[in-house]
Amino acid sequence: MWPILIVSIIGVAVVLERAFWWTGRWMRRDPKRIEKVFTAIETGDVT
């Protein structure tokens, strides 16, 4: 029973850490920079 509890706690910790990481990444994205990248791809100006 103890191993199941320990693995469950580790699993929840990993899920929470990944959720915080993705949330932080989503909050820091720059829409202007993303638009610039897509425009460069559309015009073929990719180096």
mmCIF file as gemmi writes it, N, C-alpha and C atoms, coordinates in Angstrom:
data_model
loop_
_atom_site.group_PDB
_atom_site.id
_atom_site.type_symbol
_atom_site.label_atom_id
_atom_site.label_alt_id
_atom_site.label_comp_id
_atom_site.label_asym_id
_atom_site.label_entity_id
_atom_site.label_seq_id
_atom_site.pdbx_PDB_ins_code
_atom_site.Cartn_x
_atom_site.Cartn_y
_atom_site.Cartn_z
_atom_site.occupancy
_atom_site.B_iso_or_equiv
_atom_site.pdbx_formal_charge
_atom_site.auth_seq_id
_atom_site.auth_asym_id
_atom_site.pdbx_PDB_model_num
ATOM 1 N N . MET Axp A 1 ? 0.818 -1.2 0 1 0 ? 1 A 1
ATOM 2 C CA . MET Axp A 1 ? 0 0 0 1 0 ? 1 A 1
ATOM 3 C C . MET Axp A 1 ? 0.863 1.265 0 1 0 ? 1 A 1
ATOM 4 N N . TRP Axp A 2 ? 1.962 1.248 0.733 1 0 ? 2 A 1
ATOM 5 C CA . TRP Axp A 2 ? 2.837 2.419 0.791 1 0 ? 2 A 1
ATOM 6 C C . TRP Axp A 2 ? 3.424 2.773 -0.57 1 0 ? 2 A 1
ATOM 7 N N . PRO Axp A 3 ? 3.871 1.771 -1.342 1 0 ? 3 A 1
ATOM 8 C CA . PRO Axp A 3 ? 4.402 2.129 -2.666 1 0 ? 3 A 1
ATOM 9 C C . PRO Axp A 3 ? 3.365 2.81 -3.559 1 0 ? 3 A 1
ATOM 10 N N . ILE Axp A 4 ? 2.122 2.372 -3.492 1 0 ? 4 A 1
ATOM 11 C CA . ILE Axp A 4 ? 1.062 2.998 -4.294 1 0 ? 4 A 1
ATOM 12 C C . ILE Axp A 4 ? 0.865 4.451 -3.859 1 0 ? 4 A 1
ATOM 13 N N . LEU Axp A 5 ? 0.884 4.696 -2.568 1 0 ? 5 A 1
ATOM 14 C CA . LEU Axp A 5 ? 0.733 6.054 -2.051 1 0 ? 5 A 1
ATOM 15 C C . LEU Axp A 5 ? 1.893 6.946 -2.497 1 0 ? 5 A 1
ATOM 16 N N . ILE Axp A 6 ? 3.098 6.435 -2.396 1 0 ? 6 A 1
ATOM 17 C CA . ILE Axp A 6 ? 4.275 7.218 -2.786 1 0 ? 6 A 1
ATOM 18 C C . ILE Axp A 6 ? 4.249 7.538 -4.274 1 0 ? 6 A 1
ATOM 19 N N . VAL Axp A 7 ? 3.944 6.538 -5.098 1 0 ? 7 A 1
ATOM 20 C CA . VAL Axp A 7 ? 3.887 6.757 -6.544 1 0 ? 7 A 1
ATOM 21 C C . VAL Axp A 7 ? 2.753 7.716 -6.896 1 0 ? 7 A 1
ATOM 22 N N . SER Axp A 8 ? 1.639 7.641 -6.198 1 0 ? 8 A 1
ATOM 23 C CA . SER Axp A 8 ? 0.524 8.559 -6.443 1 0 ? 8 A 1
ATOM 24 C C . SER Axp A 8 ? 0.912 9.998 -6.117 1 0 ? 8 A 1
ATOM 25 N N . ILE Axp A 9 ? 1.601 10.197 -5.024 1 0 ? 9 A 1
ATOM 26 C CA . ILE Axp A 9 ? 2.039 11.543 -4.64 1 0 ? 9 A 1
ATOM 27 C C . ILE Axp A 9 ? 3.024 12.09 -5.669 1 0 ? 9 A 1
ATOM 28 N N . ILE Axp A 10 ? 3.951 11.252 -6.107 1 0 ? 10 A 1
ATOM 29 C CA . ILE Axp A 10 ? 4.909 11.683 -7.133 1 0 ? 10 A 1
ATOM 30 C C . ILE Axp A 10 ? 4.178 12.02 -8.428 1 0 ? 10 A 1
ATOM 31 N N . GLY Axp A 11 ? 3.2 11.203 -8.8 1 0 ? 11 A 1
ATOM 32 C CA . GLY Axp A 11 ? 2.429 11.465 -10.017 1 0 ? 11 A 1
ATOM 33 C C . GLY Axp A 11 ? 1.685 12.786 -9.954 1 0 ? 11 A 1
ATOM 34 N N . VAL Axp A 12 ? 1.056 13.066 -8.834 1 0 ? 12 A 1
ATOM 35 C CA . VAL Axp A 12 ? 0.334 14.33 -8.671 1 0 ? 12 A 1
ATOM 36 C C . VAL Axp A 12 ? 1.318 15.501 -8.719 1 0 ? 12 A 1
ATOM 37 N N . ALA Axp A 13 ? 2.477 15.34 -8.102 1 0 ? 13 A 1
ATOM 38 C CA . ALA Axp A 13 ? 3.486 16.406 -8.122 1 0 ? 13 A 1
ATOM 39 C C . ALA Axp A 13 ? 3.948 16.689 -9.548 1 0 ? 13 A 1
ATOM 40 N N . VAL Axp A 14 ? 4.149 15.648 -10.343 1 0 ? 14 A 1
ATOM 41 C CA . VAL Axp A 14 ? 4.583 15.831 -11.728 1 0 ? 14 A 1
ATOM 42 C C . VAL Axp A 14 ? 3.498 16.533 -12.538 1 0 ? 14 A 1
ATOM 43 N N . VAL Axp A 15 ? 2.257 16.121 -12.369 1 0 ? 15 A 1
ATOM 44 C CA . VAL Axp A 15 ? 1.149 16.749 -13.098 1 0 ? 15 A 1
ATOM 45 C C . VAL Axp A 15 ? 1.032 18.226 -12.726 1 0 ? 15 A 1
ATOM 46 N N . LEU Axp A 16 ? 1.129 18.558 -11.461 1 0 ? 16 A 1
ATOM 47 C CA . LEU Axp A 16 ? 1.045 19.956 -11.032 1 0 ? 16 A 1
ATOM 48 C C . LEU Axp A 16 ? 2.213 20.776 -11.574 1 0 ? 16 A 1
ATOM 49 N N . GLU Axp A 17 ? 3.41 20.202 -11.543 1 0 ? 17 A 1
ATOM 50 C CA . GLU Axp A 17 ? 4.579 20.92 -12.049 1 0 ? 17 A 1
ATOM 51 C C . GLU Axp A 17 ? 4.428 21.214 -13.529 1 0 ? 17 A 1
ATOM 52 N N . ARG Axp A 18 ? 3.97 20.251 -14.295 1 0 ? 18 A 1
ATOM 53 C CA . ARG Axp A 18 ? 3.765 20.443 -15.741 1 0 ? 18 A 1
ATOM 54 C C . ARG Axp A 18 ? 2.656 21.462 -16.001 1 0 ? 18 A 1
ATOM 55 N N . ALA Axp A 19 ? 1.614 21.449 -15.196 1 0 ? 19 A 1
ATOM 56 C CA . ALA Axp A 19 ? 0.523 22.412 -15.364 1 0 ? 19 A 1
ATOM 57 C C . ALA Axp A 19 ? 1.035 23.834 -15.133 1 0 ? 19 A 1
ATOM 58 N N . PHE Axp A 20 ? 1.84 24.027 -14.087 1 0 ? 20 A 1
ATOM 59 C CA . PHE Axp A 20 ? 2.408 25.351 -13.834 1 0 ? 20 A 1
ATOM 60 C C . PHE Axp A 20 ? 3.354 25.758 -14.952 1 0 ? 20 A 1
ATOM 61 N N . TRP Axp A 21 ? 4.142 24.816 -15.464 1 0 ? 21 A 1
ATOM 62 C CA . TRP Axp A 21 ? 5.08 25.121 -16.544 1 0 ? 21 A 1
ATOM 63 C C . TRP Axp A 21 ? 4.337 25.562 -17.798 1 0 ? 21 A 1
ATOM 64 N N . TRP Axp A 22 ? 3.293 24.816 -18.195 1 0 ? 22 A 1
ATOM 65 C CA . TRP Axp A 22 ? 2.529 25.178 -19.395 1 0 ? 22 A 1
ATOM 66 C C . TRP Axp A 22 ? 1.789 26.492 -19.202 1 0 ? 22 A 1
ATOM 67 N N . THR Axp A 23 ? 1.272 26.748 -18.002 1 0 ? 23 A 1
ATOM 68 C CA . THR Axp A 23 ? 0.584 28.012 -17.738 1 0 ? 23 A 1
ATOM 69 C C . THR Axp A 23 ? 1.558 29.18 -17.861 1 0 ? 23 A 1
ATOM 70 N N . GLY Axp A 24 ? 2.735 29.04 -17.296 1 0 ? 24 A 1
ATOM 71 C CA . GLY Axp A 24 ? 3.747 30.098 -17.401 1 0 ? 24 A 1
ATOM 72 C C . GLY Axp A 24 ? 4.179 30.322 -18.836 1 0 ? 24 A 1
ATOM 73 N N . ARG Axp A 25 ? 4.313 29.262 -19.572 1 0 ? 25 A 1
ATOM 74 C CA . ARG Axp A 25 ? 4.707 29.372 -20.982 1 0 ? 25 A 1
ATOM 75 C C . ARG Axp A 25 ? 3.616 30.064 -21.784 1 0 ? 25 A 1
ATOM 76 N N . TRP Axp A 26 ? 2.368 29.748 -21.491 1 0 ? 26 A 1
ATOM 77 C CA . TRP Axp A 26 ? 1.245 30.348 -22.207 1 0 ? 26 A 1
ATOM 78 C C . TRP Axp A 26 ? 1.137 31.842 -21.895 1 0 ? 26 A 1
ATOM 79 N N . MET Axp A 27 ? 1.427 32.213 -20.661 1 0 ? 27 A 1
ATOM 80 C CA . MET Axp A 27 ? 1.316 33.614 -20.256 1 0 ? 27 A 1
ATOM 81 C C . MET Axp A 27 ? 2.412 34.476 -20.881 1 0 ? 27 A 1
ATOM 82 N N . ARG Axp A 28 ? 3.565 33.888 -21.199 1 0 ? 28 A 1
ATOM 83 C CA . ARG Axp A 28 ? 4.697 34.652 -21.714 1 0 ? 28 A 1
ATOM 84 C C . ARG Axp A 28 ? 4.738 34.751 -23.233 1 0 ? 28 A 1
ATOM 85 N N . ARG Axp A 29 ? 3.831 34.113 -23.926 1 0 ? 29 A 1
ATOM 86 C CA . ARG Axp A 29 ? 3.935 34.138 -25.387 1 0 ? 29 A 1
ATOM 87 C C . ARG Axp A 29 ? 3.62 35.533 -25.918 1 0 ? 29 A 1
ATOM 88 N N . ASP Axp A 30 ? 4.254 35.859 -27.008 1 0 ? 30 A 1
ATOM 89 C CA . ASP Axp A 30 ? 4.147 37.187 -27.597 1 0 ? 30 A 1
ATOM 90 C C . ASP Axp A 30 ? 3.411 37.081 -28.93 1 0 ? 30 A 1
ATOM 91 N N . PRO Axp A 31 ? 2.166 37.551 -29.017 1 0 ? 31 A 1
ATOM 92 C CA . PRO Axp A 31 ? 1.389 37.416 -30.254 1 0 ? 31 A 1
ATOM 93 C C . PRO Axp A 31 ? 2.046 38.088 -31.462 1 0 ? 31 A 1
ATOM 94 N N . LYS Axp A 32 ? 2.726 39.202 -31.242 1 0 ? 32 A 1
ATOM 95 C CA . LYS Axp A 32 ? 3.382 39.892 -32.362 1 0 ? 32 A 1
ATOM 96 C C . LYS Axp A 32 ? 4.512 39.039 -32.935 1 0 ? 32 A 1
ATOM 97 N N . ARG Axp A 33 ? 5.258 38.417 -32.065 1 0 ? 33 A 1
ATOM 98 C CA . ARG Axp A 33 ? 6.36 37.568 -32.523 1 0 ? 33 A 1
ATOM 99 C C . ARG Axp A 33 ? 5.833 36.35 -33.275 1 0 ? 33 A 1
ATOM 100 N N . ILE Axp A 34 ? 4.759 35.768 -32.794 1 0 ? 34 A 1
ATOM 101 C CA . ILE Axp A 34 ? 4.156 34.618 -33.468 1 0 ? 34 A 1
ATOM 102 C C . ILE Axp A 34 ? 3.656 35.027 -34.846 1 0 ? 34 A 1
ATOM 103 N N . GLU Axp A 35 ? 3.018 36.176 -34.942 1 0 ? 35 A 1
ATOM 104 C CA . GLU Axp A 35 ? 2.531 36.673 -36.236 1 0 ? 35 A 1
ATOM 105 C C . GLU Axp A 35 ? 3.698 36.91 -37.195 1 0 ? 35 A 1
ATOM 106 N N . LYS Axp A 36 ? 4.798 37.425 -36.673 1 0 ? 36 A 1
ATOM 107 C CA . LYS Axp A 36 ? 5.988 37.661 -37.487 1 0 ? 36 A 1
ATOM 108 C C . LYS Axp A 36 ? 6.534 36.344 -38.06 1 0 ? 36 A 1
ATOM 109 N N . VAL Axp A 37 ? 6.544 35.318 -37.252 1 0 ? 37 A 1
ATOM 110 C CA . VAL Axp A 37 ? 7.023 34.007 -37.7 1 0 ? 37 A 1
ATOM 111 C C . VAL Axp A 37 ? 6.121 33.463 -38.796 1 0 ? 37 A 1
ATOM 112 N N . PHE Axp A 38 ? 4.806 33.527 -38.601 1 0 ? 38 A 1
ATOM 113 C CA . PHE Axp A 38 ? 3.879 33.022 -39.616 1 0 ? 38 A 1
ATOM 114 C C . PHE Axp A 38 ? 3.988 33.818 -40.913 1 0 ? 38 A 1
ATOM 115 N N . THR Axp A 39 ? 4.171 35.117 -40.814 1 0 ? 39 A 1
ATOM 116 C CA . THR Axp A 39 ? 4.336 35.942 -42.012 1 0 ? 39 A 1
ATOM 117 C C . THR Axp A 39 ? 5.606 35.547 -42.759 1 0 ? 39 A 1
ATOM 118 N N . ALA Axp A 40 ? 6.682 35.319 -42.034 1 0 ? 40 A 1
ATOM 119 C CA . ALA Axp A 40 ? 7.933 34.901 -42.663 1 0 ? 40 A 1
ATOM 120 C C . ALA Axp A 40 ? 7.775 33.549 -43.353 1 0 ? 40 A 1
ATOM 121 N N . ILE Axp A 41 ? 7.041 32.65 -42.746 1 0 ? 41 A 1
ATOM 122 C CA . ILE Axp A 41 ? 6.813 31.335 -43.352 1 0 ? 41 A 1
ATOM 123 C C . ILE Axp A 41 ? 5.986 31.473 -44.619 1 0 ? 41 A 1
ATOM 124 N N . GLU Axp A 42 ? 4.947 32.296 -44.571 1 0 ? 42 A 1
ATOM 125 C CA . GLU Axp A 42 ? 4.079 32.474 -45.743 1 0 ? 42 A 1
ATOM 126 C C . GLU Axp A 42 ? 4.828 33.095 -46.919 1 0 ? 42 A 1
ATOM 127 N N . THR Axp A 43 ? 5.728 34.033 -46.645 1 0 ? 43 A 1
ATOM 128 C CA . THR Axp A 43 ? 6.463 34.688 -47.727 1 0 ? 43 A 1
ATOM 129 C C . THR Axp A 43 ? 7.684 33.884 -48.166 1 0 ? 43 A 1
ATOM 130 N N . GLY Axp A 44 ? 7.999 32.833 -47.44 1 0 ? 44 A 1
ATOM 131 C CA . GLY Axp A 44 ? 9.146 32.004 -47.794 1 0 ? 44 A 1
ATOM 132 C C . GLY Axp A 44 ? 10.463 32.571 -47.321 1 0 ? 44 A 1
ATOM 133 N N . ASP Axp A 45 ? 10.417 33.516 -46.425 1 0 ? 45 A 1
ATOM 134 C CA . ASP Axp A 45 ? 11.618 34.164 -45.902 1 0 ? 45 A 1
ATOM 135 C C . ASP Axp A 45 ? 12.102 33.439 -44.642 1 0 ? 45 A 1
ATOM 136 N N . VAL Axp A 46 ? 12.425 32.171 -44.821 1 0 ? 46 A 1
ATOM 137 C CA . VAL Axp A 46 ? 12.849 31.362 -43.681 1 0 ? 46 A 1
ATOM 138 C C . VAL Axp A 46 ? 14.328 31.016 -43.858 1 0 ? 46 A 1
ATOM 139 N N . THR Axp A 47 ? 15.132 31.403 -42.889 1 0 ? 47 A 1
ATOM 140 C CA . THR Axp A 47 ? 16.57 31.103 -42.984 1 0 ? 47 A 1
ATOM 141 C C . THR Axp A 47 ? 17.031 30.308 -41.799 1 0 ? 47 A 1
